Amino acid sequence: MYIFSISGSPRKGSNTDLLLDEVLKGAADAGAEVEKIYISDLKFAPCIGCMKCRADRVCRLAPDDVNMVAEKLDRADGIVLGAPVYGGHVPGQFKSLCDRLVGQVIKFDFTEGKANITSALTPKDRNGVAIGVCASSMPGMTDAVLEFLKLNLAQHKNNGTIQEINADGMAIPGLVNLEAEKLEKIFGAQGQAVYENAQRLLKQAYQAGKNLVS
Ligand SMILES: Cc1cc2nc3c(=O)[nH]c(=O)nc-3n(C[C@H](O)[C@H](O)[C@H](O)COP(=O)(O)O)c2cc1C
């Protein structure tokens, strides 16, 4: 089983990345082959909205890293998408990737006066995990990101299941992996609670990875 993941955070080694790693660790421990790519490593042009891909799923922009991502999504038996909240939604770079992928991974069928949208990937049941990360603890702050990630996973899941991880309160880089003492220095009396929440999220992520493979 091949699990493919995309880190939608331009910041490597931070909260999104660390939670993705934990999901992948769980999946690898359950026997899966795992791979992660970073949005910041990809080179691609943004969609120009010509809509020509709707007819044949060929992008008129020069082939670039989006083609490689589409191939890996096609091969994937499970998909993990993680992204931080930037101004209430996913970072622009990640949204740009998703825009470009539409033409290659989605089939449009305009019969009977309706636009029917289905996956263009090889049909299989693909489990998925969506990870939304933000600094604030304000209720609902990760909602738009999680909904967007889940929508993208749902298009290719068939009978697969989708899990979500809501990592709010990630106010500093790499918080999810910091020790209790360090968090107590930063957050004072709240440090222990922040630490316990981070440990809970790491456990949830590991278990989500294991569940991906079952
Ligand atoms: C441009 C930008 C916009 C952000 N907007 C929000 C926001 O709207 N709400 C929020 O809670 N956190 C916001 N954040 C904080 C990030 O979501 C938070 O730092 C998160 O941990 C980043 O993920 P990372 O650690 O994987 O890089 C923003 C950060 C940046 C850089």
The ligand as a MOL file (V3000), in Angstrom:
LIG
                    3D

  0  0  0     0  0            999 V3000
M  V30 BEGIN CTAB
M  V30 COUNTS 31 33 0 0 0
M  V30 BEGIN ATOM
M  V30 1 C 0.4780 34.6130 6.2420 0
M  V30 2 C -0.0170 33.9130 7.4900 0
M  V30 3 C -1.3590 34.0120 7.8020 0
M  V30 4 C -1.8590 33.3560 8.9430 0
M  V30 5 N -3.1960 33.4190 9.2170 0
M  V30 6 C -3.6790 32.8030 10.3100 0
M  V30 7 C -5.0670 32.8530 10.6130 0
M  V30 8 O -5.8780 33.4260 9.8910 0
M  V30 9 N -5.4890 32.2360 11.7490 0
M  V30 10 C -4.6390 31.5640 12.5780 0
M  V30 11 O -5.0910 31.0440 13.6020 0
M  V30 12 N -3.3230 31.4510 12.3040 0
M  V30 13 C -2.8210 32.0620 11.1920 0
M  V30 14 N -1.4840 31.9660 10.8900 0
M  V30 15 C -0.6040 31.1560 11.7590 0
M  V30 16 C -0.3330 29.7580 11.2130 0
M  V30 17 O -1.5390 29.0890 10.8660 0
M  V30 18 C 0.3870 28.9320 12.2740 0
M  V30 19 O 1.6050 29.5800 12.5810 0
M  V30 20 C 0.6860 27.5170 11.8610 0
M  V30 21 O 1.3020 26.8150 12.9280 0
M  V30 22 C 1.5990 27.4720 10.6560 0
M  V30 23 O 1.8080 26.1400 10.2680 0
M  V30 24 P 3.2860 25.5300 10.2750 0
M  V30 25 O 3.7190 25.5480 11.7220 0
M  V30 26 O 3.1250 24.1830 9.7280 0
M  V30 27 O 4.1270 26.4260 9.4310 0
M  V30 28 C -0.9640 32.6060 9.7700 0
M  V30 29 C 0.3950 32.5390 9.4400 0
M  V30 30 C 0.8710 33.1740 8.3090 0
M  V30 31 C 2.3460 33.0530 7.9580 0
M  V30 END ATOM
M  V30 BEGIN BOND
M  V30 1 1 1 2
M  V30 2 1 2 3
M  V30 3 2 2 30
M  V30 4 2 3 4
M  V30 5 1 4 5
M  V30 6 1 4 28
M  V30 7 2 5 6
M  V30 8 1 6 7
M  V30 9 1 6 13
M  V30 10 2 7 8
M  V30 11 1 7 9
M  V30 12 1 9 10
M  V30 13 2 10 11
M  V30 14 1 10 12
M  V30 15 2 12 13
M  V30 16 1 13 14
M  V30 17 1 14 15
M  V30 18 1 14 28
M  V30 19 1 15 16
M  V30 20 1 16 17
M  V30 21 1 16 18
M  V30 22 1 18 19
M  V30 23 1 18 20
M  V30 24 1 20 21
M  V30 25 1 20 22
M  V30 26 1 22 23
M  V30 27 1 23 24
M  V30 28 2 24 25
M  V30 29 1 24 26
M  V30 30 1 24 27
M  V30 31 2 28 29
M  V30 32 1 29 30
M  V30 33 1 30 31
M  V30 END BOND
M  V30 END CTAB
M  END
